[in-house]
């Protein structure tokens, strides 16, 4: 009995190692898929459970409504003119002030919750997984624009973008 159990365990070990090696995502370090400056944390993945309205599709939301990240650059937070934090269902600062052509570094400060940095009716839409940072150049005409997190707008995750 004991040897049969040992054979099953020994036979499944290579399969488990193979599955673990193939189970990573492009956001994991060493996977060779991204150049963003974010981190997926020490666990190497995300845990999306329960009541989070953003826990679906790639990082939440409805695939039909998702345009995906647009206008994203490889510029890190050090190259940015302005920094914005997405945390606890808020934009910080709530009013983001930029000049047209500025690079904005957007950091998702949550460890388990994805967010978006979306300028309503414009071609600026970043999806950020937990603890990720991406940058985007704001190439919009001067004016005031609505900012939302597509996943959490219904929870009041909104802000304002003022372009000069």
Secondary structure, 3 states (H helix, E strand, C coil): CHHHHHHHHHHHHHHHHHHHHHCCCCCCCCCCCCCCCCCCCCCCCCCCCCCCCCCCCCCCCCHHHCCCCECEECCCHHHCCEEEEEECCEEECCEEEECCCCEEEEEECCCCCCEEEEECCCCEEEEECCCCEEEEECCCCCEEEEEECCCCHHHCCEEEEEEC
